Amino acid sequence: MTTDPDALTRRRFLGASVAASGLAIAGLAGCSFGPSSTKDPSIETGEQKPWGGEVDEQGLAKPDVTFTDMNGEPFPFVEKTKGKLALLFFGYTNCPDVCPVTLSSLNRALDQIGNGPGSDPMVLFVGVDIARDTPEQLQTYLGRINPTFLGLTGTEKVIAEANRQVFNGPIAIEEPDENGEYAVIHSSKVFAYSPTDDLAHRYYPGSDVRPQTWVQDLPRLAKGRYT
């Protein structure tokens, strides 16, 4: 993330103004620009392992919006994810660091889990750069990582509202450089929605989460646990 004090004047914030959002910029990720299916018996998913991420006892409700999925179909988020372990992450397909590292870490963890509890969460990636994160681009991007991951997009208003409802910091589009490339400032949090009450009791700091943490936590989260 840039530390230039004049940087905010060179950003276009997605949706409502920062003041109206009531959200802090802390926790945002400044992505730069530029680009075995069987369980390993040595991997432990022990119940006594420490949890990763942060806990929210009260739980965070799902964003009550209708996205468009990468197949061009409406995706009412609350309805489509009801009763399922759903991992929600906001990012953009031209990000070369935070986004691909986060998604790849999840993919490696799922490969190690193999089957059973925690092996089939809904991984939902919201492309916040609506000019470039088209349904076709989301299909191509996620297909290279894990074709079961689902890309979501929508209007600027829909994405900004979903981002606001999960209390993320505001999304900011940086000014393009001389080559037309630009970065996007967005939250790096991954929200884990429980299949038992449809609330996110745990959230994770994106690319800082190692695959082994997901290997330990996903089976427990799939059972509705979070502590």
N, C-alpha and C positions, 0 to 999 in steps of 0.2 A: 504494500500500500504506500502511496506517495506521502511524503511529509511536507511537501511544498505548501506554505500557508495560503498561497493563492489558488491552490488546486481546485477548491470547491467552486470557484467561479468558472472553471473550465469543464465542469461536469453537467450533464443533463440527468436530473433525478427522475426515475421512473415513477409515474403516478403522482400522488399528493406530495406537497412540499415536506421538507424535513420537520419543520415546526409543527405542521398539522399532523404528522405521523406520530409524534410523541415518542419517537424511538431514538436510542443512542446509536452513534456510528460504531461504537466498540463492538468487536466481534465480527467485523466485516473482513472479507478476504479480498485482497487486491491481486487478481489474476493478471499476470503479464501477458504479452502476446508473442507470437512467434510462429509446434504442434505439441492333475489327473482326476477325472470324475469320480474315482473311488476314494473312499475315506482312508487317510493315512492312519494306521492303528497307533502310531506314536503320538497323535494329536489328542490332547485331553480337553474335554468340555466339562470338567469337574464342577460340581455344584458349589464347592467351597472356594473357587477362584475369586479374587477381587473383581468387582464390576468395573467396567470402563465408563467414560462419559460422566454426565451429571444427572442427579435424580431430581424429579419434581413430584412430590407426593400427591399434590392435588391433581396434576395431570393437565396437559394442554389439549384443548379441543382441536379437531381437524379443521382446516380452512373450508368454509362452506361456499365453495365456488365451483363452477363448471369449466374445466380446462378443455382443450382439444388434444387428443392423444396423437401419437406419431403416425397413426393410421388414418388420421383425419376424422375420427369419430368423437362425439361429445364424451367428456369424462367428468361426470358429477362426482367430485372427489369423495364426499362423505358416503354416498351410496355405493360406489365401486369398491371401496376399501373396507366396508363394514365387516367386522368379524375376522379380519385378517391382520397378520403382522405386516405392517406397511412402513417402509423407510422412505422418508421424504427429504429431498435435497435440492436446493436451488443452485444453479450454476449456468455455465454457457459453454458451447461446444468448441469455441476457439481458445479456451483457457488451456495453457500448456502445463499447469502445475497442480493447483488445488483440486480441480474437478477430476481430471483423469486419475490422479493418485487416489482420491477418495473412492471412485468407482472401481478401480483396479484392486484396491485393498478388499472391498466387499466381494469382488469376483473370486479372488484367491481364497478368501475365507470359505465361500460356498463350495468351492472345489474341494477343500479339505474336509468340510463337514460331510459331503457325500449325499446322504439321505437321512430321513428321520426328522425330528423336531429342529426347526431353524434352517432347514435346507431349501425352503422355497418362499422366502419373504417376497412381498411386492416391493421392488426397488423402483422408486418413482423420481425421475430426474426432470425438474422444471427448467426449461431453457429460458433464461430471462432476457437474452439478447434477441428480441423478436424479429429484428431485421435479418438476422443470419440463422437463428435457430428454428428453421422451418421444420415441418413434420418430416420431410425427406431427409434433411440434414440430421435430425435426431435419430432417424432410423439407421443411417449410415454410421454415425458416430457410436451409438450404443451397440450396434451390431458387431463392431470390432472389439468390444469389451465383453459384453454378454447379451445375446439376443433376447434373453428373458427380461432384461431391464426395460422399463417403459418410459419413453420420453413424453413430456407434456408441454404444451405451449398454450397460447391464448392471446387475447388483446392486452395492450399495456395496462388497461384498467383492471382486468382479471388478475394478471400476475402481481400487480402492485397490491391489490386487495388481499390476495392469498398470502403474500409476504408480510403484510401488516397484521393479519390475523394470527400469525405464528410469532409475532413480536420480533421479527428480524429487523436489523437495521435497514435503512433505505438502499435501494438498488441505484447505482450511479453509472452512467455511461460516460466514459472519458472522451475527450476530443480526439478525433483521428489524427495520426501523424501524417507525414508527407506521403506515405505509401497507402494511406487510407485505413491502416490498422489501428485498432483501439482496444483498450482494456475495459473491463466491467468490474465494478466494485459490488460485492454481494456477500451475504452471510455464508459461512462455511459449515454451519451446523447441519447434522443429520438427525431428524426427528424420528424416533421409533414408536409407532402407534401400536398399542397393545391389541391383540385379537379379542380380549375379554371385555374391555370397556370402551374401546376405540379412542382412548386418550394416550397422549405421549407422556409417559412418566420418566422417560430417559431421552436425553439428546447427547450427541457425540460431536467432538470438534473436527469433523471432516477428515482432512488429510493427515491429521496427527494421530489417527487411530490405526494401530497395527492390525494386520489380518488376524493374528492370534487373539486379539481382544474380541473381534467379531465371532471367531470360532467359539470362544467361551460364552459370549453373551447371547448370541442368536437363539440357541436352543432354549435358554431360560426365558428369553423374551417371548418365544413362540408358545410357551406354557402360561403366558400371562404374568410372569414374575418380572419384577424390576428392582428388588432388593434381596 
